[in-house]
Amino acid sequence: MATGLTVSNTSNMDTGQKIMVANAREAYEPAAPDPDLVEQHTLPQGHKQWDILTWARLSTANALTEGVDLAQSEQLVTASLTVTPSEHGIIAQVSKRLQRRQGDASVSSMVGKLIGNSLRRREALDIIALYDGFSKSIVGAGSAIDVTHFRGGIAYLLTDNDSGYGPAPLPINAALHIEQISDVILDISDPGTAAGGRPAGFGDDLLQRWWKGRDRLYGVQLFHSGNIERDSGDDSKGGMFAREALSEVRANTAEPTQEDDNSLRAIEYGIFQEWGEAERADPHGVEVYSDTAATV
């Protein structure tokens, strides 16, 4: 006969107990605005690639003399960019036994949400990778961005740096790591350093509302791009660009799939989409490379 104190996890007692599982929580997905900030094209069915042409400007018109023939003719010139979409996707398998046992939640709907988030994250990362390709880069590794860098980047974009593309058209957006946005706002509104030297009201307003992550500076919308990563040196690469500086071509909308595997006794959920991305106008974008070490 067993002797001693009987506790809840004694083997002959816990087999008679039901198990209660708390409602599962999903991991929050980082903000992924990047695909919405670039020029979008849809590839028609039956086509394999998308060619984007950019017309260069003609020479400046001449002053003419009456009675003298204008003999020089201008030739039309285009820059061509070819984008060929490729497939992307993810699958997740869920056992039918799990679905029978998980009575407090809809597993299939949660799987659908999670794989959809994963596909969007992949798309955002592909766009983010293009920021590193801009020839013009501001700030630099190990340095924090401030309002002077930001102002200078915008001035560069609005300058006629290349006759093949011209100045960047408005509006201009900035996709940045949240610590980059924090450094810009710090330079403008920090009560200990900047607020005393700037007009009252502007800094106060930023202090109250900037954490929404979509503020404007010099007319440029700042977007918090949650998928921009830190490198080994605690630096990150964001971008400041006109919408048409970068192009994404989608061959289809996201295609969800569901397939039973009877021998495995599971259901396979998947989502697939074709897209391709490329830099269209290098002078219309600026890489923002700066320190993003955590400040707390």
C-alpha positions in Angstrom: 0.0 0.0 0.0 1.3 3.5 -0.9 2.0 5.8 2.0 2.7 9.5 2.3 1.2 12.8 1.0 -0.9 12.5 -2.2 -0.2 15.3 -4.7 -1.8 16.3 -7.9 0.9 14.9 -10.2 1.0 11.5 -8.6 0.8 9.1 -11.5 -2.4 7.4 -10.4 -4.1 10.7 -10.0 -3.2 12.8 -13.0 -4.5 10.3 -15.5 -8.0 11.1 -14.2 -7.7 14.8 -14.8 -8.7 16.9 -17.8 -6.2 19.4 -19.2 -7.2 23.0 -19.8 -5.2 24.9 -22.3 -5.4 28.7 -22.3 -6.3 30.5 -25.6 -3.2 30.5 -27.7 -1.7 33.9 -28.7 -0.1 34.5 -32.0 3.3 36.3 -32.3 2.7 39.9 -33.5 3.9 40.4 -37.0 6.2 43.3 -37.7 4.9 46.2 -39.8 5.4 45.4 -43.5 4.4 48.6 -45.5 7.3 48.3 -48.0 5.5 46.6 -51.0 2.8 49.3 -50.8 5.4 52.1 -51.1 6.7 51.0 -54.6 5.3 51.2 -58.1 3.1 48.1 -58.8 2.5 46.3 -62.1 0.4 43.3 -62.8 1.7 40.8 -65.4 -1.1 39.6 -67.7 -1.8 35.9 -68.1 0.3 34.3 -70.8 3.3 36.7 -70.4 6.6 35.8 -68.8 8.2 39.2 -68.1 7.4 42.9 -67.8 9.5 45.5 -69.6 9.5 49.0 -68.1 10.7 51.8 -70.3 11.8 55.2 -69.1 12.0 58.0 -71.7 15.0 60.3 -71.4 14.6 64.0 -71.9 15.4 65.6 -75.2 18.0 68.4 -75.5 16.9 71.9 -74.6 15.1 73.6 -77.5 17.2 76.0 -79.6 16.9 79.7 -80.2 16.2 80.0 -84.0 17.0 82.6 -86.7 14.4 83.4 -89.2 15.1 81.9 -92.6 17.6 79.4 -91.2 16.7 75.8 -91.3 16.8 73.8 -88.1 18.8 70.8 -89.3 19.5 69.0 -86.1 16.9 66.3 -85.1 16.7 64.7 -81.7 16.6 61.0 -81.2 14.3 59.3 -78.7 16.1 57.3 -76.0 14.7 54.9 -73.5 16.2 53.0 -70.5 14.7 49.5 -70.3 14.2 47.4 -67.2 13.0 43.8 -67.4 11.3 42.2 -64.4 10.5 38.4 -64.4 8.4 37.3 -61.5 9.3 34.1 -59.6 7.3 31.9 -57.2 7.2 32.2 -53.5 5.2 30.2 -51.0 4.9 28.4 -47.7 3.0 25.3 -46.5 2.0 24.1 -43.0 0.7 20.6 -42.2 -1.8 20.1 -39.4 -2.9 16.6 -38.2 -6.5 15.8 -38.2 -6.1 14.6 -34.7 -4.9 18.0 -33.6 -8.0 19.6 -35.1 -10.2 17.1 -33.3 -8.5 17.8 -30.0 -8.1 21.5 -30.2 -11.7 22.3 -29.4 -11.2 25.8 -28.1 -9.8 27.4 -31.3 -10.1 27.2 -35.0 -6.7 25.8 -36.0 -7.4 26.1 -39.8 -8.2 29.8 -39.7 -5.1 30.6 -37.5 -2.9 28.6 -39.9 -4.3 30.6 -42.8 -3.5 33.8 -41.0 0.0 32.8 -40.1 1.1 31.6 -43.5 -0.4 34.7 -45.1 1.7 36.8 -42.7 4.7 34.8 -43.7 4.2 35.4 -47.4 3.8 39.2 -46.8 7.0 39.2 -44.7 8.9 37.5 -47.6 7.5 40.2 -50.0 8.5 43.0 -47.7 12.1 41.6 -47.2 12.5 41.4 -51.0 11.7 45.1 -51.3 13.9 46.0 -48.4 16.8 44.3 -50.1 16.6 46.9 -52.9 17.3 49.8 -50.5 21.0 48.7 -50.4 21.2 49.1 -54.1 20.8 52.9 -54.2 24.0 54.5 -55.2 23.5 57.5 -52.9 23.8 56.7 -49.2 23.5 59.0 -46.3 24.6 59.0 -42.6 27.0 56.0 -42.4 27.6 53.0 -40.1 27.9 53.8 -36.4 26.3 57.3 -36.7 22.8 58.3 -35.8 20.6 60.0 -38.4 19.5 63.5 -37.5 17.3 66.1 -39.2 20.3 67.5 -41.2 20.8 64.1 -42.9 17.2 63.8 -43.6 17.0 67.3 -45.1 20.1 66.7 -47.2 18.7 63.4 -48.6 15.5 65.1 -49.7 17.5 67.9 -51.4 19.5 65.3 -53.3 16.3 63.6 -54.5 14.8 66.8 -55.7 18.0 67.8 -57.6 18.2 67.1 -61.3 21.1 64.7 -61.0 20.5 62.6 -64.1 18.9 63.8 -67.4 17.8 60.3 -68.1 15.5 60.4 -65.1 15.3 63.9 -63.8 14.5 64.9 -60.2 12.5 62.5 -58.1 8.7 63.1 -58.5 6.7 63.8 -55.3 5.5 62.3 -53.0 8.6 60.8 -51.4 8.3 58.2 -48.7 10.9 56.9 -46.2 10.9 53.3 -44.9 13.0 53.2 -41.8 13.9 51.1 -38.8 12.0 52.3 -35.7 15.3 53.4 -34.1 16.1 55.5 -37.1 12.7 57.3 -36.8 13.4 57.6 -33.1 16.7 59.4 -33.8 15.1 61.9 -36.1 12.4 62.7 -33.7 14.9 63.0 -30.9 16.8 65.6 -32.8 13.7 67.6 -33.3 11.8 67.3 -30.1 14.0 66.1 -27.2 13.2 68.5 -24.3 16.8 68.3 -23.0 18.5 69.4 -26.2 16.4 70.6 -29.0 13.0 71.8 -27.9 14.4 75.0 -26.3 15.9 76.1 -29.6 12.9 75.4 -31.8 9.4 77.0 -31.9 7.1 75.8 -29.1 4.3 73.6 -30.3 5.9 71.6 -33.1 8.2 69.6 -30.8 5.4 69.3 -28.2 3.1 67.9 -30.8 5.7 65.3 -31.9 6.3 64.3 -28.3 2.6 63.5 -27.9 1.9 61.6 -31.1 4.9 60.4 -33.1 4.7 56.8 -31.9 2.0 56.2 -34.5 5.0 55.5 -36.8 3.6 57.5 -39.8 4.7 61.1 -39.2 5.7 63.6 -41.9 9.0 65.5 -42.0 9.7 68.0 -44.7 6.5 66.7 -46.4 7.9 63.1 -46.5 5.9 60.3 -45.0 8.0 58.2 -42.5 6.9 54.6 -42.4 8.0 52.2 -39.7 9.3 49.1 -41.6 9.4 46.4 -39.0 11.3 43.9 -41.1 14.4 46.0 -41.5 17.0 44.2 -39.5 20.1 45.3 -37.6 23.4 44.0 -38.8 26.3 42.7 -36.6 27.3 46.3 -35.9 23.9 47.4 -34.8 23.3 49.4 -38.0 20.4 49.2 -40.4 19.6 50.1 -44.0 16.4 51.9 -44.7 15.4 53.9 -47.7 14.1 57.3 -48.8 12.6 57.2 -52.3 9.9 58.2 -54.8 7.3 55.5 -55.4 8.5 54.9 -59.0 12.2 54.5 -58.0 11.4 50.8 -57.3 9.0 48.5 -59.2 7.3 45.3 -58.3 5.6 43.1 -60.8 3.0 40.5 -59.6 1.9 37.7 -61.8 -1.1 36.7 -59.7 -2.8 37.3 -56.4 -2.0 35.2 -53.4 -3.3 31.7 -54.1 -4.3 29.7 -50.9 -4.4 25.9 -51.2 -5.7 23.1 -49.0 -4.9 19.4 -49.6 -5.8 16.3 -47.6 -3.1 13.7 -47.0 -5.2 10.7 -45.9 -2.3 8.3 -45.3 -0.6 11.0 -43.1 -4.0 11.8 -41.6 -3.2 15.5 -42.0 -4.3 18.6 -44.0 -1.7 20.6 -45.8 -2.4 24.4 -46.0 -0.3 26.5 -48.4 -0.2 29.9 -50.0 1.7 30.9 -53.1 2.3 34.0 -55.2 4.6 35.1 -58.1 6.3 38.5 -58.0 9.6 40.1 -59.0 11.1 43.4 -57.9 13.8 45.7 -59.3 15.3 49.2 -59.0 13.9 51.4 -61.8 15.4 54.8 -61.2 18.6 55.0 -59.1 18.6 58.8 -58.7 15.1 58.7 -57.2 16.2 56.8 -54.1 18.6 57.2 -51.2 19.9 54.5 -48.9 19.6 55.5 -45.2 22.4 53.6 -43.4 22.7 54.4 -39.7 23.1 53.2 -36.2 20.0 51.5 -34.7 21.3 50.2 -31.4 18.6 50.1 -28.8 18.6 53.2 -26.7 17.1 51.5 -23.6 
